[in-house]
Amino acid sequence: MMNLRKKVFIAFMGFIIVPLLIICFITYLMFQNVTEKKYTEQSELTVKSIGRNIAGIIKEANYQSDSWMLKDIQSLLITLNDPNNLEGRNDPKNDYKLRNIFLTYEPLGTFSLYNLLGEKFSSGVIPFSHVPFEVLSKHPIYEEVRNLHGFPRWIGPYENPELTGNNNLFSQIRIVNEFETPSNKIGTMFLQFDFKEMDKIFNFYNQENSHFLLVNQQGVILYDNRKVINGTNLNKYLSERVELNTSYTSTKMDFDGVESVVTIYDVGLEKYGAPKWMLISITPWDYLSGDLAAILKWVSLIMLLFLISALLFNLLFVNRYIRVIIRIVSSMKQVERGDLDVRVKVEGKDETTILARGFNSLVLRINDLLEEVKQEQERKNKAELMLLQAQIKPHFLFNTLESINALAVQNQGKKVSQLVYRLGTILRISFHHKEEIAIGLELDYLKNYMEIQKYRFEELFDFEINLPRELENYSILKLTLQPLVENSIQHGFEGIAYKGIISIHAEDGGDHIVLWLEDNGIGIPDDVLARFQYRKGYVQKSEAEQAIRVGLGVMNVADRLRIHYGTGYGLYICSEPGKGTRIKCIIPKTTAR
């Protein structure tokens, strides 16, 4: 068993130290969560704003492309598609017309035009060699472009280097249809853009230690505002793989070995002809929680000083009182074991001194009272048992002698002789000097009693007794069952027009024995049965209670069993008017001596 000192220490740790540590830990987590939440909210606004600007750039490029196609390109392709007009296809003015396009939109870097004959006409302000139409037409992307019927298809930097080259240019491919008959294809445009405006957008929103990426769904980094990891795969730098098909998410994970908050946002460029491109924002966690870490260090230091003070208080002050309490508890245990001579040493001038003196005085007083109570209880128990036995014996003898007298008046000498013999047997058992007798002897007594009653009441009832042989030698309080049978005969069979049956049998209950007594009499009314209770303590009964039809004998048997065997043993009655009564008697399994 754990002593008080350990309990107080555990309680001190459990209710003071541990809660403080938990509070510190929860506070730290809350600060982290609040910081992450606030940054996530701010980051969401930032990436959405950047996304809108990127969408504006793509949208503007589509607008320019539409304008060129409608104004110049369609008419130019009509000339370039005439196989018989070799002079028109080789006209130097064609290159001039293409170069004029660059004057209308600064981000345009290269412009290639393919006619239906597979010929390429290109121009540009940056060096680049466009692929031949034979290579372009066999690429899977070209089939997508054809199915768009003139709507642009964008290719990000490093996505398809076999078509666009390994550079940081954004490419657009679209079919050119005839103006008057839009279903007729007349050529293909291949444009590349150098969006320096994108650098300005990211520089405007860039914060200290912030890192922005534009990636496709395969994780290829199309744009890095730091120009460091362009063309590589995003998952190479993340501690866990992320799904790039969500509209928005923000998660804390490692990026390139540094714990960071990674925000992923779908720019939503599909409606402008670009595939699903995701904008990634990476911010190191140390940058976000730098001030928080300093605050938590000071709080941790203060908490450590507080914990040291609390431990010193527990060791120097609380333990002194615990030692006194432990001495008193140890003395109390000795008192529990019966040593009433133990005393606690009195020392000091505080409340512990009063406690020690009070304990010593209490033990002395208990010793005196215990002796008085012990003697008084012995006298009381002896008197109760003698009173209850005295109530049973005269009651039985009176009824038996009344039956013998009735037979004598009728001059039935043989029956009188049998009754006198059975009465003698009963009295021999009744006057037995021992309080307990064998169950077999008790049932033999009961058999003689019921034979006497059958002579008296003639054919009013029959009986049957069933006692297993192995239970015969266990003990029972003398004259336990006779009052119960007497109650059945006098009250249960009163006024019946059929033959009564009394059945008595015994069962082995393991550590106890169950005796059942049943009759088919008139039963006990509910209101009378409700007043019978197996009482845990002996109480003086009023005259009204003594007159109830359950019978004085039943009450006396219940009280005798309770006094002799204690709680858990005694009588339990179950009865229903018109259907008889069943009594269960439980006694401990002890061998008769």
C-alpha positions, 0 to 999 in steps of 0.5 A: 500500500502506498504511504502518505508521503508518496501520495502527497508527492504524486498529488503534488506532481499530478495536480500542480507540476504536471498541469503547469507543464501541460498548460505550457505545452498547450500554450505553445501549441496554441501559439503555433496554431494561431501563428500558422492560422494567421499566416495561412489567412494572409498567405491565402490572400497573397497567392490569390492576388498573385494568381489573379495577376498571372491570370491577367497576363495569360488573358492579355496574351490571349487577347493579343493573339486573337487580335493578330489572328483576326487582323493579319494572320488569316489574310496572310495564311490565305496567300501562304496556302496557295501552292501555285503562288510561289512568289507570294509565299516567298515575298519578303513582306511576309517576314515584315508583317510578322515582325510588325506583330512584335511591336504591338506586344512587348512580351512576345519573343518568337512567332511561327506560322505553319500553313497547310503545306507544312511550311514554317514562317517564323520571326522573333526578337530572341534566338530560337529554332522552332520545330518543323511542322512534321515534328509538331503534327506528330506530337500528342499536344497537336491533337489536343490543339486541333480539338480546341478548334482555334482556342489556344493551348498553353505550354509552360516552361520546361513542360515539353522541351522537345517542342519549346526548348529548355527555357523559361518561355511560355508557349501558345499553340492554336489553330487558325481558322478561316474568318468567313468559314470558321470550321475551315482550318487554314494554319497553325500559330506557335507563339512564345512569350517572355513574361518579365511582368511575372517577375514584377508581380512576385517581387511586389508580393515578395516578403523576407524569406518567401519563396514562390513557385509555379508548377504543373500537376506532374510537379514540374517547376515552371517558374521559380521567383528565385531562378534557382530550381526551375525545371526540377520536380517539386516533390524532390524538395518536400518531406512528404508527397502532396496532391496537386489537384486541390483548389487550396491547401496550406500545410506545415512540412519540410521544404529542402530540409527546412520546416516551412509552411507550404501553401498550394493554390490552383491559379485557375487558368484552364478557361484561358487554355492553360492546363492546371497550374498550381501556385506554391508559396513556401515560408520557413517556420523559423521566420514565422515563429522567431519572436514566439520562440524568444517569448516561450524561452522566457516563459519556460525559465520563469516556470522552471523557477516556480517549479523549483520553489514549489518543490522546496516548499513541498520538501521543507514544509509539507513533509514535516506535517506528513511525518506527524500524520504518518506516525499517527496513522501507524499508531492507528493501525496498531490500535486496529490490530488490538493494541490499545496500549499504543501512544503517540509521542507529543512534541511541538506547540502547533496543531500537530501537538493537539492532534497527538494528545487527542489521539492518545486520549481517544485510545484510552477512552475506546479501551474503557468503552470496548470492555463495557460494550463487550460485556453488555452485548454478551448479556443481551444476546444471551437474554434474546436467545433465551426469550425466543426459545421460551416463546416457541416451546410453550406454544408447541406444547400447548397445541400438542397437548390439546390434540392428545386431550381431544383423542382421549375424550374420544376413547381412542387409546391406541392413537393416544399411545402413538401420540404420546410416543411421538410426543416423547420423541419430540420432547427428548429432542426439544430438551436436548441441551445443545442449541444446534442439532443435525438436520436429519434429527431436526427433520425426524422431530418434524416428522413426528410433529406432523404425524401428531397433527395428522391425528388431530386434523384427520385427513386435512393434509399430507406431507413429504420430506426429502433430505439428501443423505449427504446433508443429514449431518450438517447442523441447524438451529433446533426447532427451526422448521416446526413453527413454519409447518405449524403456521401452514397447518393452522393458517394455510389450511384454514377453511380449505375444501381440498387436501393440503400438501406440505413439502419439505426438501433440502438443497446443497448451495455450496457454502450454505444449505437451502431448506424449502417448505411449500404448501398449497394452502390459502396463501398470505394476503399481500398487505400482510406479506408486505409487513413481514421483512427479514430484519437485520436488527432485532426490534421490539414488535408491537401488539398489532404486528404480533397478531398478523397472520404470518404467525408469531412462530415465523417471526421468532424463527427469523429472529433466531436465525438472524441472531445466531448466524448473522446477516445473509441467512434467514427466511424469505417468504413468497406467497400468493392468495389462493395458490399457497406459500413457499418459504426459503430458509438459508443456513450456513453449511456447518457440521453438527458436533 
